[in-house]
Amino acid sequence: MSKRIPAALVLEDGRIFHGHAFGALGETLGEAVFSTGMTGYQETLTDPSYRRQIVVSTAPQIGNTGWNRIDGESMTADPTNDAVRHGMVGKIHVAGYVIRDYAHQPCSWRLDHTLQEELEAQGIVAIQNVDTRAIVRHLRTKGSMLAGIFSGDALASDEEMLEKVRSQPPAVGQDLASEVSTREMYTLDPVGEHRFTIAAIDLGIKANTPRNFVNRGLRVHMLPSSATWEQVHDLDVDGLFFSNGPGDPVTATASIALTKAALENDVPLFGICFGNQIFGRALGLDTYKMKFGHRGINIPVKDHQTGRIAITSQNHGFALEGEPGMEFDTPYGRALISHSCPNDNTVEGVKLLDGSAFSVQYHPEACAGPHDANYLFDEFVDLLEKHDKKGQK
C-alpha cells in the first residue's frame, strides 16, 4: 500500500493503538491474542484455530517471504487428496492481523504474490506500524481481550469504536469449531500401501495432520464436528482422531459424547489441542479459559513418563484442569496427566494407562515447526497395530 491510511487497534479496556492500514480496509472484531512464532505467518493466518481472533505478531517484521500456493493449513478451502499431498493456498481464518513492520519487497523461491495482496483478496483487515511489544506486554498483564481494527471509512471516534468492540460476544461459551469444520464427510487415500483406516473429527483441522496420516498408510474419513457414534461405527474404522480447533470445549457436546462412546467400545483414540480438551472432559476433567493462552512455535512441554522436554507448536486459549503427573480414576480406567508445560504447569497431555487412548495439547503436525513431537503420529499407528493384533487373537 503506497499511501499510508490511518488505522486503529481498539481494546475493550479502552487502550487504543494508532497505526496504518494493512490488508483490506474496513473494520473487524475479535479477541486480541499474540503469537510468538518468528516464522510461519502463512500457516498461522490459515490455522482455523484462530477463528474470530485478532492475532498480534511478536516478530518485528512480517511479509518477508510473501505468500505461496503450498503452505496453507485450512482444509476447508480444498479438501482433496492432491491438496493434502502437495499443499494449498489456504483460507485465512484470523479475524485480523497486527504487525509492527511490513516487508514490502518479499523474497522467496516459492513466492507467488505478496502477503498484502492475499490479505486484500481474502478481505482481512490488518494494521501495521504499531508498537507490538507494548501491545503484547499489555495483553500479558491484562489478559487476552475483545478488540477491533478500524481503517478507512470505518475509522470513527474513540467512543464509537470502543462501543463496537465491547458489544461483541465474549470468547467463553462460543461454539466456533462448527463454523470451521467440514460440512460433509470426505475421504483421503493413503500414500503407498494401505495399513489402517481412521475417522478424523474435523474441529478445525490443519492440513499437515492428515498429511502425516496418509504418509503413514492410513485412509482418513474426515467427519464434521457433529459426527455421532453411529456414523463412526458404520464406517468400521480402526481408530478415531480428534483435531485441533477454536472455541470453548464446553460447547463440544457432540464430540464429548462421541469420545465416551468410542472409549466404551474400545476404539483406539488420539487427540490434539481441542481434541485434548474433549478427551479430558470425557474422562471427567474440567476446562478453563487461560489468561493469555499459548500461541507460538517455541513452547516447552515435559513428558512425565520419560522426563523428555520437547519444543512444540501451540495455539490454545483454553486448557484442562489438573496437576502435572497426576493419576486419576475415570469410567474407562486409570488415567494420567502425561505432559505439562514447565513455564506455567498447564496440562499438555492426557492418556489412559492401559495405552488405549491418548491426547496432547500441542501440535505434533507442527506447521511451521518444530518437529520434536512428530513421533506421536507413529505412536498412534503403533496403537492401531497393537489393537488389530489383539482383535485377531
Solvent accessible surface area in square Angstrom, and as a share of the most:
residue,aa,sasa,rsa
1,M,63,0.28
2,S,125,0.81
3,K,149,0.63
4,R,163,0.60
5,I,37,0.19
6,P,79,0.50
7,A,2,0.02
8,A,0,0.00
9,L,0,0.00
10,V,0,0.00
11,L,0,0.00
12,E,59,0.26
13,D,66,0.34
14,G,33,0.32
15,R,100,0.36
16,I,39,0.20
17,F,17,0.07
18,H,123,0.55
19,G,10,0.09
20,H,46,0.20
21,A,2,0.01
22,F,0,0.00
23,G,1,0.01
24,A,18,0.14
25,L,86,0.43
26,G,20,0.19
27,E,68,0.31
28,T,21,0.12
29,L,59,0.29
30,G,4,0.03
31,E,14,0.06
32,A,0,0.00
33,V,0,0.00
34,F,13,0.06
35,S,10,0.06
36,T,41,0.24
37,G,13,0.12
38,M,129,0.57
39,T,92,0.54
40,G,16,0.15
41,Y,24,0.09
42,Q,8,0.04
43,E,18,0.08
44,T,28,0.16
45,L,0,0.00
46,T,0,0.00
47,D,4,0.02
48,P,2,0.01
49,S,7,0.04
50,Y,7,0.03
51,R,69,0.25
52,R,91,0.33
53,Q,22,0.10
54,I,0,0.00
55,V,0,0.00
56,V,0,0.00
57,S,6,0.04
58,T,44,0.26
59,A,3,0.02
60,P,71,0.44
61,Q,75,0.33
62,I,7,0.04
63,G,0,0.00
64,N,64,0.33
65,T,71,0.42
66,G,3,0.03
67,W,0,0.00
68,N,13,0.07
69,R,143,0.52
70,I,70,0.36
71,D,29,0.15
72,G,0,0.00
73,E,3,0.01
74,S,0,0.00
75,M,2,0.01
76,T,53,0.31
77,A,58,0.45
78,D,56,0.29
79,P,51,0.32
80,T,58,0.34
81,N,47,0.24
82,D,95,0.49
83,A,2,0.02
84,V,1,0.01
85,R,98,0.36
86,H,126,0.56
87,G,14,0.14
88,M,10,0.04
89,V,36,0.21
90,G,5,0.05
91,K,89,0.38
92,I,6,0.03
93,H,11,0.05
94,V,3,0.02
95,A,19,0.15
96,G,0,0.00
97,Y,4,0.01
98,V,0,0.00
99,I,0,0.00
100,R,114,0.42
101,D,56,0.29
102,Y,9,0.03
103,A,11,0.09
104,H,108,0.48
105,Q,170,0.75
106,P,23,0.14
107,C,112,0.67
108,S,36,0.23
109,W,233,0.82
110,R,86,0.31
111,L,66,0.33
112,D,63,0.32
113,H,43,0.19
114,T,31,0.18
115,L,0,0.00
116,Q,15,0.06
117,E,88,0.39
118,E,13,0.06
119,L,0,0.00
120,E,85,0.38
121,A,86,0.67
122,Q,58,0.26
123,G,47,0.46
124,I,18,0.09
125,V,9,0.05
126,A,0,0.00
127,I,0,0.00
128,Q,14,0.06
129,N,50,0.26
130,V,7,0.04
131,D,80,0.41
132,T,3,0.01
133,R,173,0.63
134,A,27,0.21
135,I,0,0.00
136,V,17,0.09
137,R,178,0.65
138,H,24,0.11
139,L,0,0.00
140,R,127,0.46
141,T,89,0.52
142,K,125,0.53
143,G,3,0.03
144,S,22,0.14
145,M,16,0.07
146,L,21,0.10
147,A,0,0.00
148,G,0,0.00
149,I,0,0.00
150,F,0,0.00
151,S,0,0.00
152,G,26,0.25
153,D,154,0.80
154,A,21,0.17
155,L,64,0.32
156,A,46,0.36
157,S,51,0.33
158,D,68,0.35
159,E,127,0.57
160,E,97,0.44
161,M,3,0.01
162,L,31,0.15
163,E,122,0.55
164,K,86,0.36
165,V,0,0.00
166,R,134,0.49
167,S,87,0.56
168,Q,25,0.11
169,P,74,0.46
170,P,83,0.52
171,A,26,0.20
172,V,85,0.49
173,G,44,0.42
174,Q,40,0.18
175,D,67,0.35
176,L,15,0.07
177,A,4,0.03
178,S,44,0.28
179,E,52,0.23
180,V,2,0.01
181,S,5,0.03
182,T,16,0.09
183,R,169,0.62
184,E,132,0.59
185,M,87,0.39
186,Y,37,0.14
187,T,46,0.27
188,L,1,0.01
189,D,57,0.30
190,P,14,0.09
191,V,64,0.37
192,G,66,0.64
193,E,146,0.65
194,H,80,0.36
195,R,109,0.40
196,F,18,0.07
197,T,17,0.10
198,I,0,0.00
199,A,0,0.00
200,A,0,0.00
201,I,1,0.00
202,D,1,0.01
203,L,2,0.01
204,G,0,0.00
205,I,3,0.01
206,K,7,0.03
207,A,0,0.00
208,N,19,0.10
209,T,0,0.00
210,P,0,0.00
211,R,42,0.15
212,N,14,0.07
213,F,0,0.00
214,V,2,0.01
215,N,89,0.45
216,R,46,0.17
217,G,3,0.03
218,L,0,0.00
219,R,72,0.26
220,V,0,0.00
221,H,26,0.11
222,M,0,0.00
223,L,4,0.02
224,P,23,0.14
225,S,16,0.11
226,S,73,0.47
227,A,1,0.01
228,T,62,0.36
229,W,47,0.16
230,E,112,0.50
231,Q,89,0.39
232,V,2,0.01
233,H,114,0.51
234,D,115,0.59
235,L,48,0.24
236,D,125,0.65
237,V,24,0.14
238,D,51,0.26
239,G,0,0.00
240,L,0,0.00
241,F,0,0.00
242,F,1,0.01
243,S,0,0.00
244,N,0,0.00
245,G,8,0.07
246,P,7,0.04
247,G,15,0.15
248,D,5,0.03
249,P,0,0.00
250,V,77,0.44
251,T,39,0.23
252,A,13,0.10
253,T,96,0.56
254,A,44,0.34
255,S,2,0.02
256,I,21,0.11
257,A,59,0.46
258,L,2,0.01
259,T,0,0.00
260,K,79,0.33
261,A,18,0.14
262,A,0,0.00
263,L,21,0.10
264,E,121,0.54
265,N,78,0.40
266,D,65,0.33
267,V,22,0.12
268,P,2,0.01
269,L,0,0.00
270,F,0,0.00
271,G,0,0.00
272,I,0,0.00
273,C,2,0.01
274,F,5,0.02
275,G,0,0.00
276,N,0,0.00
277,Q,4,0.02
278,I,0,0.00
279,F,1,0.00
280,G,0,0.00
281,R,59,0.22
282,A,4,0.03
283,L,4,0.02
284,G,63,0.60
285,L,21,0.10
286,D,81,0.42
287,T,20,0.12
288,Y,84,0.32
289,K,61,0.26
290,M,17,0.07
291,K,118,0.50
292,F,49,0.20
293,G,7,0.07
294,H,15,0.07
295,R,10,0.04
296,G,5,0.05
297,I,41,0.21
298,N,82,0.42
299,I,16,0.08
300,P,24,0.15
301,V,2,0.01
302,K,75,0.32
303,D,20,0.10
304,H,59,0.26
305,Q,104,0.46
306,T,100,0.58
307,G,42,0.41
308,R,114,0.42
309,I,88,0.45
310,A,9,0.07
311,I,71,0.36
312,T,3,0.02
313,S,7,0.05
314,Q,4,0.02
315,N,9,0.05
316,H,8,0.04
317,G,11,0.10
318,F,19,0.08
319,A,0,0.00
320,L,2,0.01
321,E,81,0.36
322,G,27,0.26
323,E,114,0.51
324,P,41,0.26
325,G,31,0.30
326,M,61,0.27
327,E,86,0.38
328,F,27,0.11
329,D,109,0.57
330,T,19,0.11
331,P,111,0.70
332,Y,43,0.16
333,G,38,0.36
334,R,106,0.39
335,A,0,0.00
336,L,13,0.06
337,I,0,0.00
338,S,1,0.01
339,H,18,0.08
340,S,4,0.02
341,C,0,0.00
342,P,69,0.43
343,N,109,0.56
344,D,74,0.38
345,N,93,0.48
346,T,7,0.04
347,V,1,0.01
348,E,0,0.00
349,G,0,0.00
350,V,0,0.00
351,K,50,0.21
352,L,4,0.02
353,L,75,0.37
354,D,109,0.57
355,G,35,0.34
356,S,24,0.16
357,A,1,0.01
358,F,22,0.09
359,S,1,0.01
360,V,1,0.01
361,Q,0,0.00
362,Y,2,0.01
363,H,2,0.01
364,P,0,0.00
365,E,0,0.00
366,A,1,0.01
367,C,29,0.17
368,A,26,0.20
369,G,18,0.18
370,P,36,0.23
371,H,122,0.54
372,D,53,0.27
373,A,5,0.04
374,N,38,0.19
375,Y,63,0.24
376,L,5,0.02
377,F,0,0.00
378,D,66,0.34
379,E,76,0.34
380,F,0,0.00
381,V,5,0.03
382,D,68,0.35
383,L,22,0.11
384,L,1,0.01
385,E,61,0.27
386,K,141,0.60
387,H,52,0.23
388,D,55,0.28
389,K,119,0.50
390,K,114,0.48
391,G,66,0.64
392,Q,135,0.60
393,K,207,0.88
